[in-house]
């Protein structure tokens, strides 16, 4: 009796784990250009509750995250990133925020990608 | 199209017709194709702003009627840059067109300074890369600091000439040396160990001032010097280096690396040196530099599997080092332990085996586990005149580290356990001293990064040692960005160590001093372990001045001893070791200025001030042989690289040392005395390197070229078996100018 109870408990826990992962890998595209963008995107993401790891790759524009699904979800992250000026498939930055980005970060203009991109400012 | 060519033909017919009556402008059009001059046919030539044109014939010649209204002729051909020429004479001669090259990309590179001080690192770390290693002749690690302002290179004594380094006004035993983050030069190898690491094996050096981190143990007090060796997977395929100097010192270095597969590589590194010159320029009957030879062999294995997250190293090193010094006439086979002549031999054999294994969780890039283990067996047999000193030191070290995060990568931590085991067997003038030290401990280190202004590292370790009892070691480092390109740093930490009084002060044997160890019931030679606190603060500002980078930094450190083993040289007939009663501290201030004066001419200037005070049993005194003021300047110039990397590199280093207090020699008769203070002096080193290609370079240099030496470095050198013989009070170079020449040859892996 006790054994089967344990088994059921174990099963429910493992189901829960598979549904809500503590270390869930999430990858999506974030528009951006340069090292400054990288810093801004990663900083915004990592400061959100539940985001454990954030790395944005300049050539592929992919943001790789490891998140605790119990504490946050990708949509909230995308919204937060849009608030600092970077577009994703589900959230677009407001013009007022976008316009304040430094010239080299204005990814909506295809020419900016060729601008002088200093890594650290 | 047809219409257009018809029009051109018509036009040229018309021009030709009209030309007969007019002045003709003539010329020949040519270009270089594969470095040969070729005459270009069918080149369009026309007056700028008009439609009057012509084409060149098979010989590249053209002729076009002069036009009053137009001045400039345009010469245009597909694949070449168009040229516009002012037609101010009838025959323009040969006009050479240049090939049009499409530049796909222009990469602007700025070389990183070989000496890097980070703005972002929490600790005060200077990273020295292998290019800096090339600046001095740099035959081994002890010599590689000569162009580095953070570390002072001193000469320990007049007989062995071993170069000792100091930081924050404290001798090298208070520094923690690590090789690839495992404690290395310690115990029996403390004094000569720096010369057991060949310069050409070194990939980079990280010099941390002040309290180190807790990962590598509790022993560091004034700082930590980590050496990274070249790695088989990334090193050159083959490297050869030969060196010779005017005192018959020869060095040979060879490295060979073999990449077995994508994941496995191995390297074989060999170093040999020979010092054969019997030099006595100051005519005191003693050699100015020891006779020596060394064979040093290492085999490294590296494993790297980035997909699965495994990394591993295995190192095997064997060393055989022999030194002979003393009087010129000394022949060890005949004169050893006799009064025929004074002589000394130091023979060392050493075996090192170390391994490192690391695993990075592929799904969690911030999480990893590492394990390090090292075993060494060090045997030194030596005598200095009638003083016999043998030491055997077997050592085992192991450390397991787990890295991960707390919530996010803004909060990282490292934790682990370590175990060390040291067995010492010493024979000091037939007195047998045996000792086994073991320590077991755990540590935790937390790193916070606000990603904006503040970051800090807080570490704590708890250790239990059979001779050191149970104790904690706290260390804290913090960094704060004040404004753009400026950082403020602070650190505090505690260190504890067992002083190996004989091996750390071996030069004492080359004197007639009587050895006193004032036993106070402690566990290490009857003495208590050393405990010190180190506090530091520093500021660094990088800026652009006239478009070139300038770096200004200043720092202040204070090391305060709670317990110390005092080495008391103040009585000229004795050397005494006793535990501190009272105060002992070292204050050090350093100001650095780095600037690129003109393109590729870098200057480094440093001023250092030391206030090192010790309460001896007799009185409170400044630490002997320690200049209060030091000035350092280094100039480095490189020409632009041409072709296959050919360039010239020039380097000058100037060192000025203020006066130093000399331990009292008052007890001696007048002829065996030194002044109370040494004069200030400076030394000048230079090196010129001619790089012929990426594969081959030749260098030539000089050390102490102004020839500043001590005239009588050894007290009582005329009576080495008498009571006044003392070679330990050396405050300036003994050896005159050294000139050397060498070459480097390397083959890169494709």
Interface residues (C-beta under 8 A of the other chain):
Chain A: X23 X25 X43 X46 X47 X51 X52 X53 X54 X55 X66
Chain B: X363 X364 X365 X366 X405 X407 X408 X409 X410 X451
